[in-house]
Amino acid sequence: MSDEPRPPVPPFTEETARQKVQAAEDAWNTCDPERVALAYTRDSEWRNRAEFFQGREAIVEFLRRKWSRELEYRLKKELWSFTGNRISVRFEYESRDPEGRWWRSHGNEHWEFDENGLMRRRDASINDYPIDESERRIHVDRD
């Protein structure tokens, strides 16, 4: 996996922070673990709910597990704040579990980037609740 720079790079402006958030949303909506993992440093540190792990290989494994349970995944991210090499976002996503139940998940993420624009830290707090399919409000075209 590449360590190529991932523009935009810090320090962020409002415009470049919004670009970074949109790039993350677009990548996650592909549900492609290898593609998503390229945005993180090789030793990136993650907290996702109660899981703590480090490194791209762990990220890929986590995302494979995630998207095997969260089917028809659709995500929206919104810039909350930014400064220097950090960005915070609000997000909401919807998915269907293997039993056919629909869920809405929402929360906050705090991101820290290295000088090449790769995310070296991701801290996510997430809440889930069931919804009816008719209540879905996120529809994202896949790449």
PEMORA-V155988 format. One record per residue. N is the residue number from 1. RES is the residue in one letter. PSI is psi in whole degrees, 0 to 359 (* if undefined). D_CENTER is the distance of its C-alpha to the mean C-alpha in Angstrom with 2 decimals. Layout:
n=N res=RES psi=PSI d_center=D_CENTER
n=N res=RES psi=PSI d_center=D_CENTER
This chain:
n=1 res=M psi=143 d_center=18.21
n=2 res=S psi=151 d_center=18.62
n=3 res=D psi=22 d_center=18.53
n=4 res=E psi=145 d_center=19.14
n=5 res=P psi=147 d_center=18.23
n=6 res=R psi=81 d_center=15.14
n=7 res=P psi=155 d_center=16.59
n=8 res=P psi=156 d_center=16.52
n=9 res=V psi=157 d_center=17.42
n=10 res=P psi=159 d_center=18.37
n=11 res=P psi=143 d_center=20.23
n=12 res=F psi=145 d_center=18.22
n=13 res=T psi=174 d_center=20.10
n=14 res=E psi=317 d_center=18.97
n=15 res=E psi=313 d_center=18.93
n=16 res=T psi=329 d_center=16.96
n=17 res=A psi=317 d_center=14.36
n=18 res=R psi=322 d_center=13.97
n=19 res=Q psi=318 d_center=13.86
n=20 res=K psi=318 d_center=11.04
n=21 res=V psi=316 d_center=8.93
n=22 res=Q psi=321 d_center=10.28
n=23 res=A psi=320 d_center=9.70
n=24 res=A psi=315 d_center=5.91
n=25 res=E psi=312 d_center=6.50
n=26 res=D psi=315 d_center=9.25
n=27 res=A psi=312 d_center=7.99
n=28 res=W psi=327 d_center=5.63
n=29 res=N psi=350 d_center=8.80
n=30 res=T psi=338 d_center=10.95
n=31 res=C psi=35 d_center=10.14
n=32 res=D psi=100 d_center=11.55
n=33 res=P psi=319 d_center=10.70
n=34 res=E psi=319 d_center=12.98
n=35 res=R psi=314 d_center=11.73
n=36 res=V psi=318 d_center=8.08
n=37 res=A psi=336 d_center=9.92
n=38 res=L psi=343 d_center=12.10
n=39 res=A psi=358 d_center=9.97
n=40 res=Y psi=151 d_center=10.68
n=41 res=T psi=159 d_center=14.25
n=42 res=R psi=331 d_center=16.35
n=43 res=D psi=24 d_center=16.65
n=44 res=S psi=137 d_center=13.25
n=45 res=E psi=132 d_center=13.42
n=46 res=W psi=143 d_center=10.95
n=47 res=R psi=123 d_center=11.73
n=48 res=N psi=107 d_center=10.05
n=49 res=R psi=239 d_center=12.77
n=50 res=A psi=9 d_center=15.89
n=51 res=E psi=135 d_center=14.67
n=52 res=F psi=129 d_center=15.10
n=53 res=F psi=172 d_center=14.97
n=54 res=Q psi=140 d_center=15.22
n=55 res=G psi=153 d_center=15.10
n=56 res=R psi=320 d_center=13.67
n=57 res=E psi=319 d_center=15.84
n=58 res=A psi=325 d_center=14.55
n=59 res=I psi=313 d_center=10.89
n=60 res=V psi=314 d_center=12.31
n=61 res=E psi=316 d_center=14.43
n=62 res=F psi=312 d_center=11.92
n=63 res=L psi=324 d_center=9.85
n=64 res=R psi=314 d_center=13.37
n=65 res=R psi=314 d_center=14.43
n=66 res=K psi=306 d_center=11.58
n=67 res=W psi=354 d_center=12.20
n=68 res=S psi=340 d_center=15.90
n=69 res=R psi=331 d_center=15.94
n=70 res=E psi=87 d_center=13.61
n=71 res=L psi=155 d_center=15.54
n=72 res=E psi=39 d_center=15.41
n=73 res=Y psi=131 d_center=11.76
n=74 res=R psi=130 d_center=11.15
n=75 res=L psi=144 d_center=8.44
n=76 res=K psi=134 d_center=9.44
n=77 res=K psi=149 d_center=8.22
n=78 res=E psi=130 d_center=11.27
n=79 res=L psi=131 d_center=12.43
n=80 res=W psi=310 d_center=14.22
n=81 res=S psi=167 d_center=15.85
n=82 res=F psi=156 d_center=16.17
n=83 res=T psi=137 d_center=18.86
n=84 res=G psi=249 d_center=19.76
n=85 res=N psi=21 d_center=16.90
n=86 res=R psi=145 d_center=14.60
n=87 res=I psi=140 d_center=12.29
n=88 res=S psi=140 d_center=11.44
n=89 res=V psi=154 d_center=9.64
n=90 res=R psi=147 d_center=10.49
n=91 res=F psi=162 d_center=8.61
n=92 res=E psi=137 d_center=10.32
n=93 res=Y psi=159 d_center=10.10
n=94 res=E psi=146 d_center=13.16
n=95 res=S psi=164 d_center=14.21
n=96 res=R psi=135 d_center=17.57
n=97 res=D psi=169 d_center=18.63
n=98 res=P psi=340 d_center=21.21
n=99 res=E psi=358 d_center=23.98
n=100 res=G psi=0 d_center=23.10
n=101 res=R psi=140 d_center=21.98
n=102 res=W psi=145 d_center=19.35
n=103 res=W psi=147 d_center=16.85
n=104 res=R psi=134 d_center=14.97
n=105 res=S psi=138 d_center=12.28
n=106 res=H psi=158 d_center=11.60
n=107 res=G psi=203 d_center=11.06
n=108 res=N psi=148 d_center=10.21
n=109 res=E psi=143 d_center=8.16
n=110 res=H psi=128 d_center=10.39
n=111 res=W psi=143 d_center=9.87
n=112 res=E psi=133 d_center=12.95
n=113 res=F psi=153 d_center=13.83
n=114 res=D psi=182 d_center=16.91
n=115 res=E psi=343 d_center=19.58
n=116 res=N psi=4 d_center=18.27
n=117 res=G psi=10 d_center=14.94
n=118 res=L psi=140 d_center=13.08
n=119 res=M psi=121 d_center=10.76
n=120 res=R psi=348 d_center=13.11
n=121 res=R psi=136 d_center=11.74
n=122 res=R psi=123 d_center=8.69
n=123 res=D psi=111 d_center=10.21
n=124 res=A psi=129 d_center=8.80
n=125 res=S psi=127 d_center=11.58
n=126 res=I psi=138 d_center=11.44
n=127 res=N psi=145 d_center=14.52
n=128 res=D psi=147 d_center=15.53
n=129 res=Y psi=149 d_center=18.65
n=130 res=P psi=147 d_center=20.50
n=131 res=I psi=161 d_center=21.27
n=132 res=D psi=151 d_center=23.76
n=133 res=E psi=326 d_center=22.74
n=134 res=S psi=344 d_center=24.79
n=135 res=E psi=357 d_center=22.54
n=136 res=R psi=140 d_center=19.46
n=137 res=R psi=1 d_center=18.51
n=138 res=I psi=120 d_center=15.38
n=139 res=H psi=111 d_center=16.46
n=140 res=V psi=129 d_center=14.54
n=141 res=D psi=140 d_center=16.47
n=142 res=R psi=154 d_center=15.11
n=143 res=D psi=* d_center=15.94
